[in-house]
Amino acid sequence: MPFLDPSPSPFKCTYIEIEQAVETYAVILSRPSWLWGAEMGANEHGVCIGNEAVWGREEVCEEEALLGMDLVRLGLERADTAEKAVSIIVELLEKYGQGGNCSESMVFSYHNSFLIADRHEAWILETAGKYWAAEKVEDGVRNISNQLSITTKIDREHPKMREHAKDKGWWDDQKEFNFSTVYAHTNNSSGRYCEGYKLLNKYKGNMTSETMMEILRDKESGINMEGEFQTTASMVSVLPQDPSLPCIHFLTGTPNPERSVFKPFIFVPNITQLLETNSPTFGREDPVKKKPRFQSKPDRRHALYCKHQEAMERINSDEETGIKMLEEMRMLEKEILKEMESALQNKCLDVKRAANLFSQSVKNEMKIYESSGSSQ
């Protein structure tokens, strides 16, 4: 259901205030708990957006503006198609700019690339400061990672993108314009991007939600990251072209998809509140909202995250318990996938069941962690 506000007031994103839209849509978000925006998410119209950090020749702005993650959420809240999301993001980028610290733990700023899709089409949007290029995905597979990837197929662009590159001496107006070559650093290669593209092509034509989950779990490729920049959460969406079928969004809500459960969310009326995956808030006392920012770091972990963290410690310390727990987690996930596949194939969705689906799946996951702990 859209939310209508005939006289919207300005509201604050992570750092700055912007004008609210008259109409906004319901969203499901996967986000770092300290900020307003999101790394990825979906809305009630089946629009999905995810973003990645990118760098290039254009200097990163450290001045506080909209974060790329704010733009993800704003696109989802305001667009009912993928292309409209592209338009909204670039309009906001032009009006407010992008910039500011993107981490609660360190000084870390970047430009952004976006993967934007709906039931019928997908777009790649990549930025360099206020300049941008967008590519409509025509066929095959497409992915983004920590590099500019749009080359000569540019379907929409900032009106002064080429002029700016020419003024900077990055492009001579003689060669065919290649966005990634012109705006990226000389070494614009990301192992994750290349390996991700290989894996997607490997399963091209035979892609399932389960296959996509396994790709996201792949550590050898670097897609499932470990260490300081670990994979913090993962999401897979099924977007049927048939409008009578529901879009299904599988989210982990926990780090490391190899040791997490993908749980389904469907937009239906009267959805049960997602309390176990809702992080605590601190209002005006939040260190992010007080200047100077980030002077302390409160415990923002939600209930599922805490249980998951405890379970991972047991998996690492007790091999037998770990094997059993992971088997139970995979069994739960397979049961969920089977139920969702049946709902799509039979075109029969139990709406009451769907309203409680994600919340109940989280509770079932937490039971696995609790029972494994009590059995020791």
Residue, then its C-alpha position, 0 to 999 in steps of 0.5 A: m500500500p502506498f503512503l500518501d502525504p499531501s503536505p510532506s515535511p522535510f526529513k533527515c536521511t543519514y546526514i542531511e535533510i531533504e524534501q519528502a515525496v508526496e507518495t512513498y511505498a512499503v519497503i523491506l531493507s537490509r541495512p547497516s544498523w547505524l544509518w538511515g539508508a540500506e545496502m539492498g532491499a525491495n519494495e511492494h512493486g517488486v523493485c529491487i536495488g543493491n549498491e556497491a562502493v566504487w572509486g575512480r578519477e573523480e575525487v570522493c567527496e567527504e562533505e556530508a550529503l546523501l550516502g549511496m545507501d540513502l539513495v538505495r532506500l529513496g529509490l525503493e520508497r519512491a519508484d514503482t519501476a526500475e527505470k523510475a528508480v534510476s530517474i529518482i536516484v540521479e535527480l536526488l544525486e544532482k540536487y543533493g550530491q553524494g558524500g560523507n563517511c560510510s562507516e561507523s568504525m573508520v573513515f571510509s568514503y566512496h562513489n556508488s554503483f547500483l543494480i536496479a531491477d523489477r519484474h520486467e527489466a534491469w538497469i546498472l547505474e554507476t556514479a562518479g561524484k555527480y556524474w553518472a551513466a546508466e545501462k539497460v540490461e538487454d539480455g544475459v546476466r549482469n553483476i556489479s562489484n567494486q569497479l566501474s563496469i559500464t563501457t560503451k553501451i550507455d542508455r542514459e547519462h548525465p548531460k555534461m558527463r562527456e564534457h567534464a571528462k574532456d575538460k579533465g583531459w580524460w577523453d579526447d573526443q576522438k575515441e568511442f566513449n567508454f565510461s569505465t575506461v574514462y572515469a576509472h583509475t588505470n587499474n580498474s579490475s576487481g576479482r570479485y566482479c570477474e569471478g561473479y560474472k563467470l559464475l553467473n554465466k556458468y548457470k546462465g539459462n538454468m538459474t534458480s534461487e537456490t543456485m543464486m544463494e550458492i553463488l553468494r556463498d562462494k568464498e573462492s571467488g571472493i563474493n562471500m568476503e571474510g576479514e575486515f570487510q566481510t559479507t554482512a548480509s545477503m539477499v536473493s529476489v524472485l521477480p516473476q513476470d506474471p503479475s498474478l504471482p508474488c515477488i519473493h525476497f530471501l534475506t539472511g539478516t546475518p553475516n556470512p551467507e555460508r553460515s546463514v539461512f535465507k528467509p522469505f519475505i512477501f509483501v502482503p497485508n497485515i505483515t507480522q512485525l519483524l522484531e527479531t531483526n530490528s536493531p535497537t535505536f537510540g534517538r537523539e543520543d545516537p553517536v551518529k546524530k551528535k557532532p562530532r560524530f562516532q565518538s562511541k559505538p553502542d550495541r546495535r545488534h538485533a536478537l537474531y544477530c546475537k543468537h547467530q553470533e553465539a552459534m558461530e562461536r560454537i561452530n568454530s569451537d565444536e566441530e561435531t556441534g557445528i556440522k549438526m547445526l549447519e545441517e539443520m540450517r540447510m534443512l530449514e532453508k530447503e523446506i522454505l525453498k520447497e514451499m515457495e517453489s510450490a506457491l509459485q508453480n501452483k499459483c496458490l499463496d496462503v496470504k495469512r501464512a505469508a504475513n507471518l512467513f519471515s518472522q516465523s522463519v527467523k524464530n525457527e532459525m533461532k530455535i536451531y541455535e538455542s537447541s544446539g547450545s542447550s544440548q552441550 
